[in-house]
Amino acid sequence: MKLVLVDDDETLLRTLSRRLEQQGHQVLCFSQPQQAQRLADCQADCYLLDLRFGPQSGLDFIAPLRQALPHCRIVLLTGFASIATAVQAVKAGADDYLTKPLDFSLLLAALQGAPQPDDSTALLSPEQLEWEHIQRVLEQQQGNVSQTAKLLNMHRRTLQRKLQKHRP
């Protein structure tokens, strides 16, 4: 299977590339900003896209890739997971949405299109619920931190500190 990895974390790219090549896949890596057409020209079977790719968003690549290559698999990777971005990714045409740090067996299942384990019985911790709520309100305010802090009745700096942390 031909794979394209798009992530600004070069260590992750090297590690994933090595492990996927050991599984028999052909891997192309991009760590610098790219045009969607350049990625589509690779004609890969699967694209692994980072949500926050430097100044770009992996979300911006999904629709052009889906249009150019309707049968390819598109998996969005992120260290800043939220329900809002997961919904955006799926609506744009992504096949899967995985959080970092990656569970390699889940990644392999996503590449093959295999069903993911059912986590529907798992409850979110209070920290995870707070994170999801903050992300939802921030999304509704189109990224405006000051307005989000006001709506959440918290100090703007407190909200900024919470946003700098990784998802619990």
N, C-alpha and C positions, 0 to 999 in steps of 0.2 A: 504494500500500500504506500502511495506517495503522500507525505504529510508536509504541511507548511506550518512552522511555529513562528508566531509573532509576539514577542515580549521584549521589554526593555531591560529585563533582568538577565544579563548574559550568563551568570552562573546557572540559573534555572535552565536556560536554553541549552547550555553545554550538557548538563546532567540529563535532561529529557531527551535530547538528541542521541546521546550515547545509549541510553536505556532502550529507546525506541528502535535504534539501528540494531541493537542486540536481538530484538524481537523480529528482525527481518524487514523493517520498514525503511523506505528511502525518505530522508528528512532534509528539508531546506529550512534555514533559520534566518529571521530578520529581527535585528535589534534596534534599527534606526527607523525613523518615520518613513512611511511608504505610501504610495498611491494604491487605491483598491485595484486598479487595472493591472498594475505590476504583479500583485498577488494572484489575480485571476489568470494572468498569463502563465503562471506556473502549472496550471491544469492539475492541481492536486486532488486526491480523493478525499482528503480531510484537512481542515484548517483549524488550528488551535490559536485563538486570538485572546490577547490580554485586554481586559476591560480598560485599564488605564495604561495606555501605551505612549509614554512621554506626553507630548502635547495633544496626541490624538486619542480617540476612544475606539476600542474594538467594536463597539456598537455601529460605528460609521462604516465598517467594512462588511457587515453582514448582508445588507440588502444588495449592494453591487455584486458580491460574490454569489449570492443566491440567484440573482438574475443571470449572471454569466455562466454559472455552473449549477443548474438546478438539482443535480443528483449528488453533489458533494456533501460531506458532513461538516457542520460548523459547530465548534465547541468553544464557548466563551469561558476564559479562566479569569479569576479575580481573587485578590486578597481583601477586597472591600465589598463582600457580598451583601446584597440586600434584596428583599422581595421586589422592590421597585425595579431594580436593574435586571433581575431575572425575568420579570414580566416583559420589560422592554426588549430584552434579547430574544425571547421566544416570539414576541409579536413581529420582530424584524426578520425572523426566519432562522434563528439558531436552533440546532438540534439538541444541544445540551448546555448546561451551565454548571461549572465545577469551581469549587473554592480552593484557594491555596492555603496552606500547603496541600499538595495533591496526594491523594491516595492512588498509587500507580495502578492498582487493580481496577479502581473505578474509572481511571483514565482509559485503560485498555477496553473496558466494557463500553465506554462512551464512543470510542473510535469504531467499535464493531456495531454500534447501534443496539447493544444488548440492554435489556431493562435494568435499571438501577435498583439496588435493594430498597425495600419499602420502609421508609423512615416515618411514615404517617403516624405511628404510635408514639414517637419521641416528642416529648414536651420541650418547649423552649424555656431556657433559664430566664430569670428576671432580667439579667444583663442583656441577653439576646433579644428579649421583648422590647427593652428600652432602645437598643440599637435599631431594631426594625422600625419602631415608631419614629425615632429621630430621622431615619432615612426617608420614611414616607412623607413626613412633614417637610423636610428639606426639598424633596422632589416636588411637592406641591407648590413650594415657594420658589421654584426654578433655581435652586442653589443659593438663594439669598440667606446667608448665615444670620445677619442681624434680625431679619423678619422672622426666621425660624426660631431664634432664641426668644424673641418677644412672645410668639405664640406658645412656646413650650414653658414660658414663665421661668426662664433661667438666664443667667448672665451670658453674654456673647462669648466671653473668654472660656467659660466652663464648657459651652457647646463646642468651641473650637478644639479644646483639649480632648473631648469625647470623640470628635470626628477624626482626630489624628491617630487614635488607637485603632488597632485591627478589630475586625468583627469578633465578638466573644464566641 
